Each structure stands twice: as C-alpha cells, then as structure tokens.
C-alpha cells in the first residue's frame, strides 16, 4: 500500500538551515510533499491557498523576498495566520531566542491532543530553540510517522467523492478505533457543502467496529453542530437520534469531523423508504414525528411576523439579493404580516435524506447543523417540500411532479398529489404539519420560508419556487 504523503510547509529564510531541515526529512525516509517559504508574505499566501499536515516555522523571517528586515514579529504573524486558517495543523516553532514577548502566547497554544488517532497525545504547537536542533529529527519523525501510518486504513468509497481533508479526517477516526478498513457511502446531506457520509469501520479480523454517520467540514461548522447536539438533540429520546461517538478537530487543517453511532437496521432514507415500501410511507412519517415529538410537547401559541420565519433559515443579505434577482417586490409587505405560531425546537433541515428508516418503520434523524428554535411546523413542511426542490432527492425520485401549474393546487392535497410517485408520504407530511401548526397561516409562513430559501441554490427549479411563493401569498390573503 502506498504511503500517505505528508504535506509540509517549511518557513525559513536561512538557506543553510533550510537545507539541514530538508536533509533531516530525507534521512527519515518518509515520502513528503514539501513547500518552502523564505518570508512572511509568501508563507501567508501558501497557508491561505494550500492544505498542510505540518508547519515548521522559523520565527525570525523578513517580510518579503530579498528584504533585510528579518524580525520574530513577522514569524509570529505567520503563526497567527496558521492558527486562524488551519487550526487543526500541528506546528513546530523554531527560534533563536525565548525572550520575545509573545513566547508565552505560543506556549499557551501547545496543548496536548490525539492529533492522528494514535491513542497518544502530541503537542499541537511545539516550541524548539534552534540551538537544540538535535531534538528536531525526533519531533519531525513523530508527525511524519503518524501521517504515514494512516495509509494502513483502507478506504472503500462506494461512489463517494472525498477531498484530501475529508479523507484525512475519516482515516484518523478509523485509526483511532483500531480500524483496518472503512467503507464510505454517501448520505446526501444538506446543501451547505459540508459532507455527510455513512461509515462502516472494520478491524483486522473483519469484525465491525463502528457503523457511523460522519459530518465533515470547516471546524467552526462542526463545533457549531456539536454545540447544537448537546443543547437540543439530547432532549430527545435516545432511540430517536444517533449517539455522538467522537469529534475530530485536528489533523486536517481547517476541517473537522463529528461522528455519530448508527444501528445497523437503519438502511434507508425516508425518501428511499417511501419508494421501496409506499404502503408504509404513513408509518415512516409518523415514526419521524414520534422521534422528534419531545420538541413540540406542550408549547404555547405566540404571535410573530412572517419575516421571523424567513430569517430563521435565510439571512437578510441573501434575501435582499433573491428579491432583486427574481422581482419579488411584494415580499417585504408580505413578511410584515402577523402569524399565530407555535415556536419551539426544530431540526431546521429535515429533508428526506436526513431521516433514516428501518425495515419495521422506526426512524432516527441525522445532521444537526440547523437544530435550534423555530416554528415547529417547519420540519414537516421541509420533509414534504424537499421532494420538489432537493437536488439529491430529485436524482432518486426521477420525477417531474409537480408541475408549476399543479402547485396552484398546493392547499388541495387530493388534487396536488395526482401523479405523485409517493402520494401517501406527501399526505402524511401535510397531516403532521397541520397537527403541529397553530393554524393555516403558520403552514403558509413555514412553506414560504422554506421555498424562498431554495432560490439561493443554483440547481433549484426557479419557476416552481416562484409559482409556489405566489400561491402561498394568495392562500394567506384568503384566510
């Protein structure tokens, strides 16, 4: 098996010292991709443009090529940019002096973490005076050996496309739990660019270690999801959600991964189940409703404006651009209208791929990046309308239903579901939404918020979206 190549950035302006560092790496015998910068400006550019596994940084460097203004402050600027841009990347900091004012701040960054899934702690930031160069090979070897050993984990991608950071996070997770092979399958996920996949990790004897759902993306997004899980998802029954196994924040630059355990029996997404066993669609939707039912228990009614529904899922800046692009001048006045509502905890992105169903029609919900407070009818409305607008669901259903003219019958469910490939699924979603909502106006407001958000995505059928928005306004005005 080919060794996994470490991506190393060396920032050093002394050619003799640079050569010695390259010789150290060469003598260690690991295959590595090495970039070299001799000044602050080039180092910052490389950090912003590329992905690195390991940073070796001399603090005393000039601002630019051929400049004679070398100063530790410029190396410190590179360090701060590295911590901002790729906080999961460990760093070896070299300097000729420990007297700089910022050295204590460097040392504060030097916490110990299991960066590479080895089961042992390593320094995220390691400080080394240049006069202790004899210690440098051991420190570099520790990182290069750990990265190389990730090659021992075999990935089977099953049609999943992974970037280098996503692959790195999955291999670290697998190795952490002593996995020898990891089968990766797509789960569709949302439209944010964050990768959602299913992982089956097996050991050297072929036995299963983890059947997991992984969400991989920028560290700030993964931290946000983990916080939402702890604040909101833990309120639900344990059987209704996946179990949080691990949060991997190091080893892949600015990327992290959160991993949830999943029971083997949850083989289908809600959409796949509605096509596989249409006669059980109603049971599946009811199971999803039961799974998140605690969020909607005993909620009082309140009063708010439609604008608050839309702001829950679409920021004002994006809304203003959509309004301009699609000539939706009427939406400002519409958003000022009042709605009787029931506001509580919602999933926030409960499309048909974010609920998994078992053969006996039990369900769990996944992907918690949008969990928080909102109108409780929004989840069933999202589950229903995702069949029209979510691009991954459209690939599965291969259906043109409904037409733009059919959307004029949206409130008349019997007319609306004519030629629908999963009519009972749609009917069950609508009944669930009506059960939760404080009234029809809440349904219209939730559907409006979901639909106008879809206009920001490039693959949305814009004609259908605008037609539905106009119908929802008409329905509100008639009530």
C-alpha positions in Angstrom: 0.0 0.0 0.0 1.4 3.4 -1.0 2.3 5.6 2.0 0.2 8.6 2.6 2.3 11.7 1.8 2.6 14.3 4.4 2.2 17.9 3.2 4.8 20.0 5.0 5.4 23.8 4.9 8.8 25.0 5.9 9.2 28.7 6.6 12.9 29.5 6.9 15.0 32.2 5.3 18.4 30.8 6.2 19.4 28.6 3.2 21.8 26.5 5.4 19.2 25.8 8.0 16.6 25.1 5.3 19.0 22.6 3.7 19.5 20.9 7.1 15.8 20.6 7.7 15.4 19.1 4.2 18.2 16.6 5.0 16.5 15.7 8.2 13.3 14.9 6.5 15.1 13.0 3.7 17.1 10.9 6.2 13.9 9.9 8.0 12.8 8.1 4.8 9.2 9.3 4.6 7.7 10.4 1.3 6.6 14.0 1.8 5.4 17.0 -0.3 7.3 20.0 0.9 6.7 23.7 0.2 9.2 26.3 1.3 8.8 29.9 2.0 11.5 32.3 3.0 9.4 35.3 4.1 6.2 36.4 5.8 4.2 37.3 2.7 4.9 34.1 0.8 4.3 32.0 3.9 0.9 33.6 4.5 0.0 33.2 0.8 0.8 29.4 0.9 -1.1 28.9 4.2 -4.2 30.6 2.7 -4.0 28.7 -0.6 -3.0 25.1 0.4 -3.6 22.3 2.8 -0.7 21.3 5.1 -0.3 18.5 7.6 2.7 20.0 9.4 4.2 23.5 9.7 7.9 24.1 10.5 8.3 27.8 11.2 11.3 29.9 12.0 10.1 33.0 13.8 12.8 35.4 12.6 12.0 36.0 8.9 11.7 39.0 6.6 8.5 40.5 5.2 9.2 39.6 1.6 11.8 38.1 -0.8 15.2 39.7 -0.6 14.2 42.1 2.2 16.6 42.7 5.1 14.1 43.3 7.8 14.1 39.9 9.5 12.2 40.0 12.8 10.5 37.5 15.1 7.3 39.6 14.9 6.9 38.6 11.2 7.2 34.9 12.1 4.6 35.5 14.8 2.3 36.9 12.1 2.7 33.7 10.1 1.9 31.7 13.2 -1.2 33.6 13.9 -2.4 33.2 10.3 -1.7 29.5 10.5 -3.7 29.2 13.7 -6.6 31.1 12.1 -6.6 29.4 8.8 -5.6 25.8 9.7 -6.1 25.4 13.4 -6.0 21.6 13.2 -2.5 21.6 11.8 0.3 21.0 14.3 3.3 23.4 14.2 7.0 23.2 15.1 8.2 26.7 16.0 11.9 27.4 15.7 13.6 30.5 17.2 17.0 31.7 18.3 15.7 33.3 21.5 13.0 32.7 24.1 12.9 36.4 25.1 10.1 37.6 22.8 7.0 39.0 24.5 4.8 36.6 22.6 6.5 33.4 23.5 4.1 32.8 26.5 1.2 33.0 24.0 2.9 30.4 21.7 3.3 28.1 24.7 -0.4 28.5 25.6 -1.3 27.0 22.2 0.8 24.0 22.9 -2.0 21.8 24.4 -1.7 18.0 24.0 -4.2 16.2 21.7 -4.5 12.9 19.9 -3.9 14.5 16.6 -3.5 11.4 14.4 -5.7 8.8 16.1 -2.7 7.1 17.5 -4.1 6.8 21.0 -1.4 9.1 22.4 -1.1 12.8 23.0 1.0 15.1 20.8 1.6 18.8 21.1 -0.5 21.0 18.7 2.3 23.6 18.9 5.8 22.6 19.8 8.4 25.2 20.6 12.1 24.4 19.9 15.1 26.8 20.2 17.4 26.4 17.2 20.4 25.5 19.4 18.5 22.3 20.3 18.5 21.2 16.7 19.5 17.7 17.7 15.9 17.3 19.0 14.4 18.3 15.7 14.5 14.8 13.9 12.6 13.1 16.7 9.9 15.8 16.7 9.5 15.7 12.9 9.6 11.9 12.8 6.7 11.6 15.2 4.4 13.6 12.9 5.6 12.0 9.6 5.3 8.5 11.1 1.8 9.1 12.3 0.7 10.5 9.0 2.3 7.7 7.1 0.6 5.1 9.3 -2.8 6.4 8.2 -2.2 4.6 4.9 -2.8 1.4 6.9 -6.5 2.2 6.8 -8.1 1.1 3.5 -11.0 3.3 2.2 -13.7 1.8 0.1 -15.6 4.8 -1.4 -18.7 3.2 -2.8 -19.3 6.1 -5.2 -18.4 8.8 -2.6 -16.0 11.6 -3.7 -13.7 12.8 -0.9 -11.3 15.7 -0.8 -8.0 15.3 0.9 -9.1 16.9 4.2 -12.3 14.7 4.3 -10.2 11.6 3.6 -7.7 12.5 6.3 -10.5 13.0 8.9 -12.1 9.6 8.1 -8.7 7.8 8.3 -7.9 9.4 11.6 -11.3 8.4 13.0 -10.9 4.8 11.7 -7.4 4.5 13.1 -8.4 5.9 16.5 -10.8 3.0 16.9 -8.2 0.4 15.5 -10.0 0.1 12.2 -8.3 -1.6 9.2 -10.9 -0.8 6.6 -13.6 1.8 6.3 -16.5 1.6 3.8 -17.8 5.1 2.9 -21.3 5.6 1.5 -23.0 8.9 0.5 -25.9 10.0 2.6 -26.8 13.1 0.5 -26.9 15.6 3.3 -27.7 19.3 3.0 -26.7 22.0 0.5 -24.1 23.7 2.7 -21.1 21.9 1.2 -20.5 20.0 4.4 -20.0 16.3 3.6 -22.4 13.8 5.2 -21.5 10.1 4.8 -22.1 6.7 6.3 -19.0 4.8 7.6 -18.7 1.1 8.3 -15.3 0.6 10.1 -14.0 -2.9 10.5 -11.0 -4.3 12.3 -8.1 -6.5 11.2 -10.3 -9.6 11.7 -13.1 -8.2 9.6 -15.5 -7.6 12.5 -17.4 -4.4 12.6 -16.2 -1.7 15.0 -18.5 1.2 14.1 -21.5 1.8 11.9 -21.5 5.6 11.9 -22.7 8.8 10.3 -20.0 11.4 9.8 -20.3 15.1 9.1 -17.1 16.6 7.9 -16.4 20.3 7.1 -14.9 23.5 8.5 -14.1 23.4 12.2 -16.4 26.3 13.0 -19.4 24.4 11.4 -18.6 21.1 13.2 -18.1 22.9 16.6 -21.5 24.6 16.0 -23.2 21.3 15.2 -21.7 19.7 18.3 -23.0 22.5 20.5 -26.5 22.2 19.0 -26.4 18.4 19.6 -25.5 18.9 23.2 -28.1 21.8 23.7 -31.1 20.4 21.8 -30.7 16.9 20.4 -30.0 15.4 23.8 -33.5 16.4 24.9 -35.0 13.7 22.6 -35.4 10.0 23.4 -32.1 8.2 22.9 -33.6 5.9 20.3 -34.7 8.8 18.2 -31.2 10.1 17.4 -27.7 8.8 16.7 -25.1 8.6 19.5 -22.3 11.1 19.4 -19.1 9.0 19.3 -16.3 11.4 18.6 -15.3 14.9 17.4 -12.0 15.1 15.5 -10.7 18.7 15.4 -7.1 18.0 14.5 -5.1 16.6 11.6 -6.8 18.2 8.6 -6.1 21.9 8.6 -9.3 23.9 9.0 -11.5 20.8 8.7 -13.0 18.7 11.5 -15.4 15.8 11.7 -18.2 14.8 14.1 -19.2 11.1 14.2 -22.4 9.5 15.4 -23.2 5.8 16.0 -26.0 4.3 14.0 -27.8 1.0 14.5 -27.4 -1.4 11.6 -31.1 -1.7 10.8 -31.5 1.9 9.6 -30.7 1.2 5.9 -33.0 3.6 4.1 -33.5 7.4 3.9 -37.1 8.5 4.3 -37.4 9.1 0.5 -35.9 5.7 -0.4 -38.3 4.0 2.0 -41.3 5.8 0.6 -40.3 4.4 -2.9 -39.4 1.0 -1.6 -42.4 0.4 0.6 -45.0 3.0 -0.4 -47.7 1.2 1.6 -45.6 2.0 4.8 -45.0 5.7 4.0 -47.5 6.9 6.5 -45.9 4.7 9.2 -42.5 6.1 8.4 -43.6 9.7 8.6 -45.3 9.0 11.9 -42.1 7.4 13.2 -40.2 10.6 12.2 -42.8 12.7 14.0 -42.5 10.5 17.1 -38.7 10.7 17.0 -38.7 14.5 17.5 -42.0 14.7 19.3 -40.5 15.9 22.6 -39.5 19.2 20.9 -43.2 20.1 20.3 -44.8 19.0 23.5 -46.9 21.5 25.5 -45.8 24.6 23.5 -48.0 27.7 23.9 -49.0 29.8 21.0 -47.5 33.2 20.3 -47.5 35.9 17.7 -44.8 36.8 15.2 -44.3 38.1 11.7 -43.6 36.1 8.6 -40.2 37.8 8.4 -39.1 35.9 11.5 -39.9 32.6 9.8 -37.7 33.6 6.8 -34.9 35.0 9.0 -34.7 31.6 10.7 -33.5 30.0 7.5 -32.3 32.8 5.2 -30.3 35.9 6.2 -31.4 39.4 5.3 -28.5 39.9 2.9 -29.3 36.8 0.9 -33.0 37.6 1.0 -32.4 41.1 -0.5 -30.4 39.6 -3.4 -33.1 37.0 -4.1 -35.8 39.6 -4.0 -33.8 41.7 -6.5 -32.9 38.7 -8.8 -36.5 37.4 -9.0 -38.5 40.6 -8.9 -40.2 39.7 -5.6 -41.1 43.2 -4.7 -44.2 42.0 -2.9 -42.4 40.0 -0.3 -41.4 43.0 2.0 -45.0 43.8 2.7 -45.9 40.1 3.0 -43.2 39.5 5.6 -44.7 42.2 7.8 -47.9 40.2 8.2 -48.6 38.6 11.5 -48.9 34.9 12.2 -50.2 32.9 15.1 -47.5 30.4 15.7 -46.1 27.7 18.0 -42.4 28.3 18.4 -40.0 25.7 19.8 -37.1 23.5 19.0 -36.9 22.2 15.4 -34.4 20.2 13.3 -34.3 23.0 10.8 -33.2 20.9 7.8 -35.4 17.8 7.9 -35.3 16.9 4.2 -36.0 13.4 3.1 -32.3 12.3 3.4 -31.9 13.5 7.0 -34.3 10.9 8.4 -33.3 7.2 8.3 -35.9 4.4 8.5 -35.6 0.7 9.4 -37.5 -2.2 7.9 -40.0 -2.1 10.7 -40.6 1.7 10.1 -38.7 3.0 13.1 -36.8 6.3 12.4 -33.9 8.3 13.5 -32.9 11.8 12.4 -29.4 12.9 11.5 -27.4 16.0 10.6 -27.9 18.5 13.4 -26.3 21.6 12.0 -29.5 23.6 11.8 -31.2 22.5 15.1 -32.5 25.3 17.2 -35.6 27.4 17.9 -38.1 28.0 15.2 -41.8 27.4 14.1 -42.5 23.7 14.8 -44.4 23.2 11.5 -41.2 23.9 9.6 -39.9 20.4 9.9 -42.8 18.5 8.3 -43.1 21.2 5.7 -39.4 20.7 4.9 -39.9 17.0 4.7 -42.7 17.5 2.2 -41.2 20.2 0.0 -37.8 18.7 -0.2 -39.3 16.2 -2.6 -39.7 19.1 -5.0 -36.5 21.1 -4.5 -33.7 19.0 -3.0 -31.3 18.0 -5.9 -30.2 14.7 -4.4 -33.8 13.7 -3.7 -34.7 14.5 -7.3 -32.0 12.2 -8.5 -33.6 9.4 -6.5 -37.2 10.0 -7.5 -36.6 10.9 -11.2 -39.9 12.6 -11.2 -41.2 15.9 -12.7 -44.1 16.1 -10.2 -45.5 18.6 -9.5 -45.7 20.9 -12.4 -45.6 24.6 -11.8 -49.4 24.8 -12.6 -50.0 21.9 -10.2 -48.5 24.0 -7.4 -51.6 26.2 -7.7 -53.4 23.3 -6.0 -51.0 23.1 -3.2 -53.6 23.6 -0.5 -55.9 20.9 -2.1 -53.9 17.8 -1.2 -56.0 15.4 -3.3 -55.5 17.4 -6.5 -52.0 18.2 -5.6 -50.8 14.6 -5.3 -52.1 13.5 -8.7 -49.2 11.7 -10.5 -47.1 12.0 -7.3 -44.7 9.0 -7.0 -45.2 8.8 -3.3 -48.7 10.3 -2.6 -49.1 8.8 0.9 -45.8 10.2 2.0 -46.9 13.7 0.9 -50.3 13.3 2.6 -48.7 12.1 5.8 -46.3 15.1 5.9 -49.1 17.5 5.4 -51.2 16.0 8.1 -48.3 16.2 10.5 -47.7 19.8 9.7 -51.4 20.6 10.3 -51.3 18.8 13.6 -48.4 20.9 14.8 -49.3 24.3 13.4 -51.3 26.9 15.3 -53.3 27.5 12.1 -53.2 27.5 8.3 -51.3 30.8 8.2 -48.4 29.1 10.1 -48.3 26.4 7.4 -48.2 29.1 4.7 -45.5 31.0 6.5 -43.3 27.9 7.0 -43.7 26.9 3.4 -42.9 30.5 2.3 -39.7 30.5 4.4 -38.5 27.1 3.1 -39.3 28.0 -0.6 -37.7 31.4 -0.7 -34.6 29.9 0.8 -34.4 27.5 -2.2 -33.9 30.4 -4.6 -30.4 30.9 -3.3 -29.3 27.4 -4.6 -28.2 27.2 -8.3 -30.0 24.0 -9.1 -33.4 25.0 -7.8 -36.3 24.9 -10.3 -36.9 28.7 -10.1 -40.2 28.6 -12.0 -41.7 26.1 -9.5 -40.3 28.0 -6.5 -41.7 31.4 -7.6 -45.1 29.8 -8.5 -45.3 28.3 -5.0 -44.3 31.5 -3.3 -47.1 33.4 -5.2 -49.6 30.7 -4.3 -48.7 30.9 -0.6 -49.2 34.6 -0.6 -52.6 34.1 -2.2 -53.6 31.5 0.4 -52.5 33.7 3.3 -54.6 36.7 1.9 -57.6 34.4 1.6 -57.5 33.4 5.3 
